[in-house]
């Protein structure tokens, strides 16, 4: 064991050195980053049998998946739950998995689906038949509903600041457009991240999609990638007809959320493209007036960081999203905040989605400070600050979007705009012949 530990430490040192060298070489000439804050390493302080890294996710209409890890390989994949503390009226058994990555061996990774659950209800639960009690609240069954959007989180002091601001006000579901732990092949950082977010992710469902930092391909040995991500952050892809955990969809309170994969095939012949086409065709806008898309590499971006990296995906899929009258597209990757007007094919269009970049959760690489100057006409607000966003769907027709800047101890609203669902705009409901005519943001909102 001591030999394995020594080899593991050597491997972690070498990969860290190579990644730092790569980051410096690839980013130095592109843009200047704001100094990041230190990485936080979060240890597990309980016994091996205690659950750690607990997080929950939505599964179907009235179920949730509880995921956690135990160092004890004998722990059971069981969740007891009820509506009163310490009183568990129901129990569910699930599945477990584990994985190896070079000299690293994961703990036992448990995934248990519980339900059916009542809406807007607090449930108390424990994992594995013993240990600490957790609590969660299910989303409502009717409007309003509030989403938090936070991308490129990482595990730094900025991350802690973002999560504190998120938790200072209630919400129903958190949406994360990729780049979770920034482990970058250093598997213990996945464990540390899971422990850091547990107080938040164990209470409200966290719905995530992958970013480039989840890929973790290593030449010759690990060519397919996403080994840790797929094992740890299981999402309801099968329930949405997807063949991959890297893209899926789900419905909650009149909103259809589509989580796309920027780092798996997306051309017209790909499984993802065909799945998306079928998925959007099933949406009944009279019952589900809002459609929101989450992905990692932005299709529209006026920052010097990662320019053009989402362009091939945009060319492959943008027309499909436009014809489906997608309301909003959120991306991460660029470590800054930017809001565009409604856009289609690089031009303002009243029936196109509003594109937003929100990759400012708190990553260790710092902020992307340099924007194109002058600002393109379709970009309405941009700022390189850490923060998070809130999307509150009030009813079938109107929602409020606000971006909250991290200002140390305070969360400051830096940008705010009312949105109207495209399903309620008569001109956008008409049969498509060609791209709709352009309009200013005042006309569209």
BAKOL-899209 format. One record per residue (C-alpha): x, y negated, z negated. Coordinates in steps of 0.25 Angstrom, whole numbers. Last residue first. Layout:
REM BAKOL-899209
NODE     x     y     z
NODE     X     Y     Z
...
//
This chain:
REM BAKOL-899209
NODE     x     y     z
NODE  -155  -166    97
NODE  -154  -165   112
NODE  -157  -179   116
NODE  -148  -185   106
NODE  -137  -176   110
NODE  -137  -181   124
NODE  -142  -174   135
NODE  -138  -165   147
NODE  -147  -158   156
NODE  -150  -144   155
NODE  -142  -134   162
NODE  -149  -126   173
NODE  -162  -120   176
NODE  -166  -116   161
NODE  -180  -114   158
NODE  -185  -124   148
NODE  -182  -123   133
NODE  -171  -133   133
NODE  -180  -144   138
NODE  -191  -141   127
NODE  -181  -142   116
NODE  -186  -133   104
NODE  -177  -121   108
NODE  -165  -130   109
NODE  -166  -132    94
NODE  -164  -146    90
NODE  -152  -151    81
NODE  -150  -161    71
NODE  -136  -166    69
NODE  -126  -168    58
NODE  -111  -170    58
NODE  -101  -173    46
NODE  -109  -169    35
NODE   -99  -169    23
NODE   -96  -157    14
NODE   -89  -162     2
NODE   -77  -157    -7
NODE   -67  -157     5
NODE   -74  -165    16
NODE   -78  -153    24
NODE   -87  -158    35
NODE  -102  -153    36
NODE  -108  -151    50
NODE  -123  -153    51
NODE  -133  -147    60
NODE  -148  -149    58
NODE  -158  -140    65
NODE  -171  -143    72
NODE  -181  -135    81
NODE  -185  -122    75
NODE  -183  -128    61
NODE  -173  -133    51
NODE  -161  -126    56
NODE  -149  -131    47
NODE  -136  -129    54
NODE  -124  -133    44
NODE  -110  -134    48
NODE   -96  -133    41
NODE   -84  -141    38
NODE   -69  -143    41
NODE   -66  -156    49
NODE   -62  -158    64
NODE   -74  -166    68
NODE   -82  -166    81
NODE   -96  -172    84
NODE  -103  -174    97
NODE   -95  -166   107
NODE  -103  -166   121
NODE   -97  -180   125
NODE   -83  -174   124
NODE   -75  -181   113
NODE   -64  -191   118
NODE   -55  -185   113
NODE   -54  -169   112
NODE   -54  -165    97
NODE   -41  -163    88
NODE   -43  -159    74
NODE   -45  -144    74
NODE   -45  -141    59
NODE   -37  -132    50
NODE   -31  -118    53
NODE   -36  -112    40
NODE   -51  -113    43
NODE   -61  -121    35
NODE   -74  -121    42
NODE   -71  -130    54
NODE   -75  -122    66
NODE   -88  -129    68
NODE   -89  -131    83
NODE  -103  -135    88
NODE  -110  -133   101
NODE  -125  -138   103
NODE  -131  -129   112
NODE  -136  -133   126
NODE  -150  -138   130
NODE  -147  -153   128
NODE  -135  -152   137
NODE  -122  -159   135
NODE  -111  -154   144
NODE  -100  -143   143
NODE  -108  -132   149
NODE  -120  -134   139
NODE  -119  -143   127
NODE  -128  -148   116
NODE  -120  -159   109
NODE  -107  -154   103
NODE  -103  -153    88
NODE   -88  -151    83
NODE   -82  -147    70
NODE   -67  -143    69
NODE   -59  -131    68
NODE   -62  -126    82
NODE   -65  -111    81
NODE   -80  -112    77
NODE   -92  -113    86
NODE  -107  -116    84
NODE  -117  -116    96
NODE  -130  -122    94
NODE  -144  -122   100
NODE  -143  -111   110
NODE  -153  -113   122
NODE  -152   -99   127
NODE  -148  -105   141
NODE  -136  -113   134
NODE  -131  -101   127
NODE  -131   -92   139
NODE  -124  -103   147
NODE  -113  -105   137
NODE  -110   -90   137
NODE   -98   -87   146
NODE   -93  -101   148
NODE   -94  -104   134
NODE   -86   -91   131
NODE   -75   -95   140
NODE   -74  -109   134
NODE   -73  -105   119
NODE   -58  -107   119
NODE   -59  -120   127
NODE   -52  -129   117
NODE   -48  -121   104
NODE   -44  -134    97
NODE   -44  -147   105
NODE   -58  -150   100
NODE   -68  -153   110
NODE   -75  -140   109
NODE   -87  -133   116
NODE   -87  -118   117
NODE   -82  -116   103
NODE   -74  -103    99
NODE   -82   -97    88
NODE   -96   -94    91
NODE  -110   -97    84
NODE  -123   -98    93
NODE  -136  -104    87
NODE  -149  -102    93
NODE  -161  -109    86
NODE  -176  -107    90
NODE  -177   -93    85
NODE  -192   -90    85
NODE  -196   -98    97
NODE  -182   -97   102
NODE  -184   -81   104
NODE  -170   -76   105
NODE  -168   -63   113
NODE  -161   -69   125
NODE  -150   -74   116
NODE  -146   -61   111
NODE  -146   -54   125
NODE  -137   -65   131
NODE  -128   -64   119
NODE  -127   -49   120
NODE  -123   -50   134
NODE  -113   -61   131
NODE  -107   -53   119
NODE  -106   -40   127
NODE   -98   -46   137
NODE  -101   -47   152
NODE  -104   -62   152
NODE   -92   -66   144
NODE   -92   -66   129
NODE   -81   -56   125
NODE   -77   -57   110
NODE   -70   -69   103
NODE   -80   -80   104
NODE   -91   -70    98
NODE  -105   -76    97
NODE  -114   -78    85
NODE  -128   -81    89
NODE  -138   -86    79
NODE  -152   -87    82
NODE  -160   -96    73
NODE  -174   -96    69
NODE  -171   -92    55
NODE  -160   -82    57
NODE  -157   -74    69
NODE  -144   -67    72
NODE  -133   -65    83
NODE  -121   -57    86
NODE  -107   -59    91
NODE   -93   -53    86
NODE  -100   -42    78
NODE  -101   -35    92
NODE  -112   -27    99
NODE  -122   -37    98
NODE  -137   -34    97
NODE  -141   -44    86
NODE  -142   -34    75
NODE  -128   -28    79
NODE  -121   -41    78
NODE  -126   -44    63
NODE  -112   -48    58
NODE  -101   -40    51
NODE   -91   -49    46
NODE   -80   -40    39
NODE   -78   -29    49
NODE   -80   -37    62
NODE   -71   -48    57
NODE   -60   -39    52
NODE   -59   -32    65
NODE   -62   -44    74
NODE   -51   -40    84
NODE   -51   -30    96
NODE   -36   -29    98
NODE   -32   -25    84
NODE   -18   -17    85
NODE   -12   -21    99
NODE   -13   -36    96
NODE   -20   -40    84
NODE   -34   -46    86
NODE   -39   -53    74
NODE   -52   -59    80
NODE   -58   -66    68
NODE   -49   -78    69
NODE   -55   -80    83
NODE   -69   -82    78
NODE   -80   -72    75
NODE   -94   -74    71
NODE  -101   -76    58
NODE  -114   -76    51
NODE  -113   -79    36
NODE  -125   -75    28
NODE  -126   -83    15
NODE  -122   -79     1
NODE  -111   -69     3
NODE  -105   -78    13
NODE  -103   -90     4
NODE   -97   -84    -9
NODE   -90   -73     1
NODE   -83   -84     9
NODE   -69   -83     2
NODE   -70   -68     0
NODE   -72   -65    14
NODE   -61   -75    18
NODE   -51   -68     9
NODE   -55   -54    15
NODE   -53   -59    29
NODE   -40   -65    24
NODE   -35   -52    20
NODE   -36   -47    35
NODE   -25   -56    40
NODE   -28   -54    55
NODE   -32   -69    57
NODE   -39   -70    44
NODE   -45   -83    48
NODE   -57   -79    39
NODE   -69   -83    47
NODE   -66   -88    61
NODE   -80   -88    68
NODE   -93   -96    70
NODE   -98   -94    55
NODE  -113   -96    53
NODE  -117   -97    38
NODE  -132   -94    35
NODE  -142  -100    25
NODE  -137  -113    20
NODE  -136  -119     6
NODE  -127  -131     3
NODE  -114  -132    -4
NODE  -110  -118     1
NODE  -106  -124    15
NODE   -98  -135     8
NODE   -91  -124    -1
NODE   -89  -116    12
NODE   -82  -127    19
NODE   -73  -131     7
NODE   -69  -116     6
NODE   -65  -115    20
NODE   -57  -128    19
NODE   -49  -122     8
NODE   -46  -111    18
NODE   -53   -98    21
NODE   -56   -98    36
NODE   -70  -104    40
NODE   -69  -106    56
NODE   -83  -109    57
NODE   -94  -114    48
NODE  -109  -115    51
NODE  -119  -115    40
NODE  -133  -112    44
NODE  -146  -117    38
NODE  -160  -112    39
NODE  -173  -120    40
NODE  -181  -113    45
NODE  -187   -99    42
NODE  -183   -85    36
NODE  -172   -91    27
NODE  -158   -85    26
NODE  -155   -75    15
NODE  -148   -79     2
NODE  -136   -71    -3
NODE  -132   -67   -17
NODE  -120   -59   -22
NODE  -118   -50   -34
NODE  -104   -46   -39
NODE  -100   -31   -39
NODE  -108   -18   -37
NODE  -116   -10   -27
NODE  -107   -13   -16
NODE  -112   -27   -13
NODE  -121   -35   -22
NODE  -133   -43   -19
NODE  -142   -55   -23
NODE  -152   -60   -13
NODE  -157   -74   -11
NODE  -169   -76    -2
NODE  -172   -85    10
NODE  -177   -74    18
NODE  -180   -60    12
NODE  -170   -49    15
NODE  -171   -36    23
NODE  -161   -33    19
NODE  -146   -30    17
NODE  -135   -26    27
NODE  -122   -21    21
NODE  -108   -23    26
NODE   -96   -18    18
NODE   -82   -20    21
NODE   -73   -10    13
NODE   -59   -18    11
NODE   -51   -21    23
NODE   -37   -14    26
NODE   -26   -23    30
NODE   -13   -16    35
NODE   -16   -19    50
NODE   -31   -22    50
NODE   -40   -11    44
NODE   -55   -11    43
NODE   -67    -8    34
NODE   -81    -5    35
NODE   -94    -4    27
NODE  -109    -1    30
NODE  -122    -4    23
NODE  -130    -1    11
NODE  -142    -9     6
NODE  -148   -11    -8
NODE  -161   -18   -13
NODE  -167   -23   -26
NODE  -154   -28   -32
NODE  -156   -35   -44
NODE  -143   -42   -49
NODE  -148   -56   -45
NODE  -162   -56   -39
NODE  -166   -55   -25
NODE  -159   -41   -22
NODE  -147   -34   -16
NODE  -138   -22   -17
NODE  -128   -21    -6
NODE  -121    -8    -2
NODE  -108    -4     5
NODE  -102     4    -6
NODE   -88     1   -12
NODE   -78    13   -10
NODE   -68     5    -2
NODE   -66    -5   -14
NODE   -60   -17    -7
NODE   -74   -22    -5
NODE   -79   -30     7
NODE   -92   -37     9
NODE  -104   -39    19
NODE  -118   -41    16
NODE  -127   -40    29
NODE  -140   -47    28
NODE  -154   -44    32
NODE  -167   -51    36
NODE  -167   -54    50
NODE  -155   -47    55
NODE  -142   -46    48
NODE  -137   -59    42
NODE  -123   -60    35
NODE  -118   -59    21
NODE  -104   -60    15
NODE   -96   -53     4
NODE   -81   -54     5
NODE   -80   -46    -8
NODE   -87   -35   -14
NODE   -82   -29   -27
NODE   -76   -15   -27
NODE   -62   -20   -26
NODE   -63   -28   -39
NODE   -65   -43   -39
NODE   -56   -54   -36
NODE   -55   -54   -21
NODE   -45   -65   -16
NODE   -48   -77    -8
NODE   -37   -83     0
NODE   -39   -98     3
NODE   -32  -103    15
NODE   -26  -117    13
NODE   -32  -130    20
NODE   -30  -133    34
NODE   -23  -145    39
NODE   -30  -152    51
NODE   -27  -145    64
NODE   -20  -152    76
NODE   -24  -148    90
NODE   -19  -139   102
NODE    -4  -140   101
NODE    -3  -134    87
NODE   -14  -124    88
NODE    -8  -112    96
NODE     6  -113    90
NODE     2  -116    76
NODE    -9  -105    76
NODE     0   -95    82
NODE    11   -97    72
NODE     1   -96    61
NODE    -5   -83    67
NODE     9   -77    68
NODE    13   -80    54
NODE     0   -75    48
NODE     1   -62    56
NODE    15   -60    51
NODE    11   -63    36
NODE    -1   -54    37
NODE     7   -43    43
NODE    18   -44    32
NODE     7   -44    21
NODE     1   -31    27
NODE    14   -24    28
NODE    17   -27    13
NODE     3   -23     9
NODE     4   -10    17
NODE    18    -7    10
NODE    11   -10    -3
NODE     0     0     0
//
